[in-house]
Amino acid sequence: MSTDRIKEIEDEIADLKARWPAHSAPPSMWQKLEELEHELEKAKAANVKGHPPRDY
């Protein structure tokens, strides 16, 4: 993945956190955050190694 995609994911995470309620965030927001963080981790690993990591 490219650095552009990494930036997009980071922007999505920042947007989600900006909308995060002070109390009692809904489970769907937690799930989306976890998905984005996982995708970001994969994108960064692929960017470092030059190819996408395997999902086991």
C-alpha positions in Angstrom: 0.0 0.0 0.0 1.1 3.5 -0.6 1.8 6.3 1.8 -1.3 8.0 0.4 -3.4 5.1 1.7 -1.7 5.3 5.1 -2.5 9.0 5.2 -6.2 8.3 4.3 -6.5 5.7 7.1 -4.9 8.0 9.6 -7.3 10.8 8.5 -10.3 8.3 9.0 -9.1 7.5 12.5 -8.7 11.2 13.4 -12.2 11.9 12.0 -13.7 9.0 14.0 -11.9 10.1 17.2 -13.2 13.7 16.7 -16.7 12.4 16.6 -16.1 10.1 19.6 -18.6 10.8 22.5 -17.2 11.7 25.9 -19.2 8.8 27.4 -20.6 5.5 26.3 -19.3 5.2 22.7 -21.4 2.8 20.7 -20.0 -0.6 19.9 -20.0 0.2 16.2 -17.5 3.0 16.8 -15.2 0.7 18.7 -15.4 -1.8 16.0 -14.7 0.7 13.2 -11.7 2.0 15.2 -10.3 -1.5 15.6 -10.8 -2.2 11.9 -9.0 1.0 10.9 -6.1 0.5 13.3 -5.7 -3.1 11.9 -5.8 -1.8 8.4 -3.3 0.9 9.2 -0.9 -1.6 10.8 -1.1 -3.8 7.6 -0.6 -0.8 5.4 2.5 0.4 7.3 4.0 -3.2 7.3 3.4 -3.4 3.5 5.0 0.0 3.0 8.1 -1.0 4.9 8.5 -4.4 3.3 7.4 -3.4 -0.2 4.6 -6.0 -0.3 1.4 -6.8 1.6 1.8 -9.0 4.7 0.1 -12.3 4.8 -3.0 -12.8 6.9 -2.8 -16.1 8.9 
